[in-house]
Amino acid sequence: MEGRERRLSDYLSGHADADAFVARLAESDRSGLDRSAERALGSLPRAIRPRDDPWRERRGRLEELRAALAASGGRMDAAVGHRKAAWVAGGSALPLLRILSAQGRIDEAAALARVALSHDPCADRAALRGLLASLSRPPAGWDAALADFASCPSVGAFEDLMRFCPQDVFHQRLRGAIAAMERLGVDPDVVFRCATRWGTTPEAIGMVEEGRVSPEVVVRRGEEGPREARGLWLGFAAQAALARGDRARSVALLSEAFSRADPAFPPWTSIWWIRDRADDDLHGLLDAAGVPRVAEAP
């Protein structure tokens, strides 16, 4: 017991990487050290908000140790859980993302990488961006190909760029390409058309809600898709119009979206989004145009 507690104290008082620390231990010592770390975690007071936790650093170090111990024993689900807890406690997301990537959990790793990058400040921002880019397994010359595309962008050229992308990483490479197009200054309307070539993406919806894409482009995109989804695209166009301050166009498009929508695909998300931002005058215009209130949703 004393030996395990001493080793735990040595780890907590030093600056050794958890994986390197565990690698130096005899296998017989690891399970006992894990129990000691578990008890130490259980003894720490719980904070209402993680960022206000005075034991945040110690909690994170203990979770990192338990993650390393779990990984050394092949208990990868437990290692992932501890790495998540260490990240929440203020550590880096990189060790967690590396485990997920090694397990082939690409979409999960990419989603968490984007969450980590959205934080400000963000530890290891450059490394996180590099890892996120690597998850889509880009071919040699990919960055140069994107730069060439950005000099003369079109939907057809983008289809050619994505043509031989493996299906298991297609979604991640698409999202990475969208971000690159925006960094390279491609016209937002073209970015939107490329981003929605195979359906919607979070980036495309964000462009709509921020008013960066014209309503007309959204309407044309809807006309190219299945008739059943026409009401949804008209709803997105109504959002784009409102985001640009064109209330009359937004009301007209939302009314058309509701009247033309397939019963299986009503534009309730767009109705909610616009109603949530409406003042009394806009609510009145929507009522007069036959757009229902959100409370009337089935």
C-alpha positions in Angstrom: 0.0 0.0 0.0 2.7 2.5 1.0 4.6 1.8 -2.2 1.6 2.5 -4.4 0.8 5.7 -2.5 4.4 6.8 -2.8 4.4 6.2 -6.6 1.2 8.1 -6.9 2.7 11.0 -4.9 5.8 10.9 -7.1 3.6 11.1 -10.2 1.5 14.0 -8.9 4.5 16.0 -7.6 6.5 15.6 -10.8 5.9 16.5 -14.4 6.2 13.1 -16.0 3.9 12.2 -18.9 1.3 9.7 -17.7 2.0 7.2 -20.5 5.8 7.4 -19.9 5.3 7.1 -16.1 3.1 4.0 -16.5 5.5 2.4 -19.0 8.2 2.4 -16.3 6.0 0.5 -13.9 6.0 -3.3 -13.4 2.7 -4.8 -14.6 2.0 -6.1 -11.1 2.0 -2.5 -9.8 -0.4 -1.0 -12.3 -3.7 -2.3 -11.0 -3.0 -1.3 -7.5 -1.9 2.2 -8.6 -5.2 2.5 -10.6 -7.2 1.8 -7.4 -5.1 4.4 -5.5 -5.8 7.0 -8.3 -9.5 6.1 -8.2 -9.6 6.7 -4.4 -7.7 10.0 -4.8 -10.2 11.2 -7.4 -13.1 10.2 -5.2 -11.7 12.2 -2.3 -11.6 15.5 -4.3 -14.5 17.8 -3.6 -16.8 18.3 -6.6 -17.1 21.8 -8.1 -20.4 23.1 -9.5 -18.6 24.3 -12.6 -15.4 22.6 -13.9 -13.7 25.9 -14.6 -14.1 27.0 -10.9 -12.7 23.7 -9.6 -9.7 24.5 -7.3 -8.6 20.9 -7.8 -8.9 21.0 -11.6 -5.2 20.4 -12.4 -4.9 17.6 -9.9 -8.1 16.0 -11.1 -6.9 16.2 -14.7 -3.5 14.6 -13.8 -5.3 11.7 -12.0 -7.6 11.1 -15.0 -4.6 11.1 -17.3 -2.9 8.5 -15.1 -6.0 6.3 -15.1 -6.3 6.7 -18.9 -2.6 5.6 -19.3 -3.2 2.6 -17.0 -6.3 1.6 -18.8 -4.6 1.8 -22.2 -1.7 -0.2 -20.9 -4.1 -3.0 -20.0 -6.0 -2.8 -23.3 -9.1 -1.3 -21.8 -9.5 1.3 -24.5 -13.1 2.3 -23.7 -12.0 3.1 -20.1 -9.0 5.0 -21.5 -11.3 7.1 -23.7 -13.5 7.9 -20.7 -10.6 9.0 -18.6 -9.1 11.1 -21.4 -12.4 12.9 -21.8 -12.6 13.6 -18.1 -9.0 14.9 -18.2 -9.9 17.2 -21.1 -12.9 18.5 -19.2 -10.7 19.1 -16.2 -8.6 21.5 -18.3 -6.1 19.2 -20.1 -5.4 19.0 -23.8 -7.8 17.2 -26.1 -5.0 15.8 -28.2 -4.5 12.5 -26.2 -8.2 11.8 -26.4 -8.3 12.5 -30.1 -5.3 10.3 -30.8 -6.9 7.3 -29.0 -10.1 7.8 -31.0 -8.3 8.1 -34.3 -6.2 5.0 -33.5 -9.5 3.1 -32.9 -10.9 4.3 -36.3 -13.5 6.5 -34.6 -12.9 9.2 -37.2 -16.2 11.1 -37.0 -16.2 11.2 -33.2 -12.6 12.4 -33.2 -13.3 15.1 -35.8 -16.4 16.4 -33.9 -14.5 16.7 -30.6 -11.5 18.4 -32.4 -13.9 21.0 -33.7 -15.3 21.5 -30.2 -11.8 21.9 -28.8 -10.9 24.4 -31.6 -14.0 26.5 -30.8 -12.7 27.2 -27.3 -10.8 30.4 -26.7 -8.2 30.1 -25.5 -7.5 26.7 -27.1 -4.5 24.7 -26.0 -2.5 23.0 -28.8 -4.5 24.8 -31.5 -2.0 24.2 -34.3 -1.6 20.5 -33.3 -5.4 20.1 -33.2 -5.8 21.6 -36.7 -3.1 19.3 -38.0 -4.7 16.2 -36.4 -8.1 17.3 -37.8 -6.7 17.7 -41.3 -5.0 14.3 -41.1 -8.3 12.5 -40.1 -9.6 12.8 -43.7 -6.3 11.1 -45.0 -5.7 13.8 -47.7 -3.6 12.7 -50.6 -0.2 14.2 -51.5 -0.7 17.6 -53.0 -4.1 18.2 -51.5 -3.4 21.7 -50.3 -2.0 22.7 -53.6 -5.0 21.2 -55.4 -7.3 23.2 -53.1 -5.4 26.4 -53.9 -5.7 25.8 -57.6 -9.4 25.2 -57.2 -9.8 28.4 -55.3 -8.3 30.4 -58.1 -11.1 29.3 -60.5 -13.8 27.7 -58.3 -17.0 26.0 -59.6 -19.2 23.1 -58.5 -18.0 21.0 -61.4 -14.3 21.5 -60.4 -15.2 20.7 -56.8 -16.8 17.4 -57.9 -13.6 16.5 -59.7 -11.6 17.4 -56.6 -13.7 15.1 -54.4 -14.2 12.3 -57.0 -11.8 9.7 -55.7 -12.2 10.4 -52.0 -12.7 7.2 -50.0 -16.2 7.0 -48.6 -15.2 6.4 -45.0 -13.5 9.8 -44.8 -15.6 11.7 -47.4 -17.6 13.7 -44.9 -14.5 14.8 -43.0 -12.6 15.7 -46.2 -15.6 17.7 -47.4 -15.8 19.7 -44.2 -12.1 20.3 -44.3 -12.4 21.5 -47.9 -15.2 23.9 -47.0 -13.1 25.4 -44.3 -10.2 25.8 -46.7 -12.3 27.5 -49.3 -13.5 30.0 -46.8 -9.8 30.7 -45.7 -8.8 31.1 -49.3 -11.5 33.7 -50.0 -13.8 31.8 -52.3 -17.1 33.5 -53.0 -19.5 32.4 -50.2 -22.3 31.6 -52.7 -19.9 29.2 -54.5 -18.7 27.7 -51.2 -22.4 27.1 -50.3 -23.1 25.3 -53.6 -20.0 23.1 -53.1 -20.9 22.5 -49.4 -24.4 21.3 -50.3 -23.5 19.3 -53.5 -24.2 16.0 -51.7 -26.7 17.3 -49.0 -26.5 19.8 -46.1 -23.6 20.3 -43.8 -23.3 22.3 -40.5 -21.1 24.8 -42.3 -23.7 25.4 -45.0 -26.4 26.0 -42.4 -24.1 28.3 -40.6 -23.6 30.3 -43.7 -27.4 30.6 -44.1 -27.9 31.7 -40.5 -25.1 34.3 -40.7 -26.4 35.8 -43.9 -23.3 34.9 -45.9 -25.2 33.2 -48.7 -27.8 34.8 -50.9 -31.4 33.5 -50.7 -31.5 33.1 -54.5 -28.6 30.7 -54.4 -30.4 28.7 -51.7 -33.6 28.6 -53.8 -31.7 27.4 -56.9 -30.0 24.7 -54.9 -33.4 23.5 -53.7 -34.7 23.3 -57.2 -31.9 20.9 -58.1 -32.8 18.4 -55.3 -35.6 16.0 -54.7 -39.1 17.6 -54.9 -39.8 16.2 -51.4 -37.1 18.5 -49.9 -38.2 21.7 -51.7 -39.9 23.1 -48.7 -36.9 22.6 -46.5 -34.7 24.5 -49.0 -37.2 27.4 -49.3 -37.2 27.5 -45.5 -33.4 27.9 -45.5 -33.7 30.6 -48.1 -36.1 32.4 -45.8 -33.6 32.3 -43.1 -30.9 33.6 -45.4 -33.1 36.5 -46.3 -33.9 37.4 -42.7 -30.2 37.2 -41.8 -29.6 39.8 -44.5 -32.3 42.1 -43.2 -34.9 41.4 -46.0 -38.0 40.8 -43.9 -40.5 40.9 -46.8 -38.5 38.4 -48.8 -38.1 36.2 -45.7 -41.9 36.2 -45.1 -42.7 35.4 -48.8 -40.2 32.5 -48.9 -41.3 31.0 -45.6 -44.9 31.2 -46.6 -44.0 29.4 -49.9 -41.9 26.9 -48.0 -44.9 26.0 -45.7 -47.4 25.8 -48.5 -45.2 23.7 -50.9 -43.6 21.4 -48.3 -44.0 17.7 -48.5 -46.0 16.6 -45.5 -43.1 14.3 -44.5 -40.6 17.2 -44.5 -42.2 20.4 -43.1 -39.9 23.4 -42.6 -40.5 23.6 -38.9 -36.8 24.2 -38.1 -36.8 27.4 -40.3 -40.2 28.5 -38.9 -38.9 28.2 -35.4 -35.6 30.0 -36.2 -37.4 32.9 -37.8 -40.2 33.1 -35.2 -37.6 33.1 -32.5 -36.1 36.2 -33.9 -39.3 38.0 -34.9 -40.6 41.1 -33.3 -44.4 41.9 -33.1 -44.5 43.4 -36.6 -42.8 40.4 -38.2 -45.0 38.0 -36.3 -48.0 39.8 -37.7 -46.6 39.6 -41.3 -46.0 35.9 -40.8 -49.5 35.3 -39.4 -51.0 37.2 -42.3 -49.0 35.1 -44.8 -50.3 31.9 -43.3 -47.1 30.8 -41.5 -48.1 29.0 -38.4 -46.8 29.6 -34.9 -44.3 27.1 -33.6 -46.8 26.1 -30.9 -48.9 24.7 -33.7 -46.3 22.2 -34.8 -47.6 18.6 -34.7 
